[in-house]
Amino acid sequence: MTAEVFSLAACLVAVLAATVAFVPRDATRRTRLATGAVAVTLALIPVGGWTLPRWLAGLGAVPSASSVALLAAFVWARVIGWDVLDARAWRTAWCFFGAAAVVLYPMALGLGRLDPYALGWGATWMLGVLWAISVGLVWRQNRFALVLAVAVLAFDLRLLESTNLWDYLIDPPLAAVSLSVLATAGVHRLRRWRTRTASDPGGEDPGIAARGSADGSWIAKAEGRNP
Amino acid sequence: MTAGAWSRATWISFGVITGIYLWAGVRAVGVVSRATVGFSVETIGHGDAEPSFSEGFVDHDTGRMVHVASLSELSDGRLVAVWYSGSHEGSGDVALYLATRGREKGAAWSQPHEVASPASVARELHRPVGKVGNAVVFIDGEGRLAMVFVTMPFGGWALSSLNVKLSADGGTSWLPAQRLTSSPLFNLGTLVKNKPLRLADGSLLLPISHEFLGRFPGFLQLSSRDQTMEVVAMRRLCGGRRFLQPAAVALDAQTALALLRSARAGETIGVARSTDGGASWSEPAPSHLPNPDAGLDAVALSQGRVLLAFNDQRSGRSRLDLALSTDAGANWSTVTTLEDEPGAEFSYPFLLRGHDGSTHLVYTWKRSRLKDLTFNEAWIEGKLGRVP
């Protein structure tokens, strides 16, 4: 029952996020809220006997707790105007989930004998690693620590059907988005580097590269927004 | 910023986050402590000295396809058989059926009744379910009859997910189905075929296969709690696309043998071993036993012997044999050829050792019936020409 309620809430947050993403940026808050309410209502109308959240559950496509946290932060920022996660936290999220996707999915699909997914049960060392990362993030005042904390708290509360920590941390759509953002950012950076080297045969100024990766601008530009 | 400059908010964040992780850690330690508990091996004697053999069919000829039968023995000695049947494999009208048979000699199987269909499972899981498939029945750690079975939203076996139903009255009534999560990719691609190994703490190692992109075997460790059964661990035997559907036999509290179906026709059965109570398994190695990409099963007999039912051919499923190993799977002797009819299909054997020492075998007979055999060790020894 808990898992069912969570999957319903998770799906509605995802619908809200998808809706507000398409609402023009200059729309009023009332317009955004009204559009979101309409989308949520539509998502709850049964089609073929099932609502959208139940169709997604049938396909095993219930978002992870991390996805829900990221989507909720996105909706909050767009509707309320308060950035729970700043640009640095978003950049950390894409890097973290991109790396997690590369570690998890190829091997979970049968590449080799090692199965990182199995480590999500009885996940003592995995929790230790996540705790160490979280402490580092708190130390650096990086708000991505909040996302990890939400995922582990959801695991504590067994909010999903799964008993595996990985399913609370990451899901295939989050992995795909993270890798896409990183790939796009990488392509943009490569193009910029080529432009610079074409105009400056001396090569890239290492100082520029360092600044680009430190202030989150390269990710932000890849996403088409201001850092 | 240095540690000395931590603000009160930072310390509070650190404390809250550490608390959340400690909570999860305490649960995880509980799971890890159960990883190496060893097998629970039940000692069943040789049984009657006189050879005994009987055969029949579990189901009636309904003209519909039947496949993938499994057996379990209830506490009162009755046998339970579960299988799927429908117009054809993978169709939306396939449902799971159950029949029971009394312990008395010559007892007949009961009229089969439906235990799960796409519609009934969809109602119980509160989500659309397009198809049902492979099921395996066994007694869980709480003494209840458990049935782990496959459902698919649409498409083929690659989109399978596992579910479990529990019955406290031997299959007459069932608790609603629950979903088991066994894959990070939309929980797709996991199938069952053979019975689980029992661990000393009451949990079970259920043989599984993944068939989404890769085709590889493993075990799910399942633990029963109150009205539920949950996954507490998973162990992979190998990756790639070489073997699947392990048939596992515990030889003693620490040692087990797994025999694996080849993922391609024309190959051989794979063999893997565990010497630490199922916590880890050796990389499967090819044996000299042929396998036409077909299901097989094995069961432990007395004196550490292992009985194997398999299609003794490299292609087709027209021949079904029994083989015996007296050296933990290193060498095998053919006991008898049960079926041999070119063009026909005899497949997916399932073996079960009863508490009275008799061995039960059920298998798909020409895709239209489920044949069952009951025999004892004296019959096996007679076929081998040995005196018990």
Interface residues (C-beta under 8 A of the other chain):
Chain A: E4 G48 G49 W50 R54 W55 A57 G58 L59 G60 A61 L104 Y105 M107 A108 L109 G110 L111 G112 R113 L114 D115 Y117 A118 G120 W121 G122 A123 T124 L127 G128 L130 W131 S134 V135 V138 W139 R140 Q141 A145 L148 A149 V152 L153 F155 D156 L160 E161 S162 T163 N164 L165 W166 D167 I170 D171 P172
Chain B: M1 A3 T10 S13 F14 V16 I17 T18 I20 Y21 W23 A24 G25 R27 A28 V29 V31 V32 R34 A35 A122 L125 H126 R127 P128 V129 P153 S161 Q178 R179 T181 S183 P184 L185 F186 N187 L188 H210 F212 L213 G214 R215 F216 G218 Q221 E230 V231 V232 A233 M234 R235 R236 L237 C238 G239 G240 R241 E283
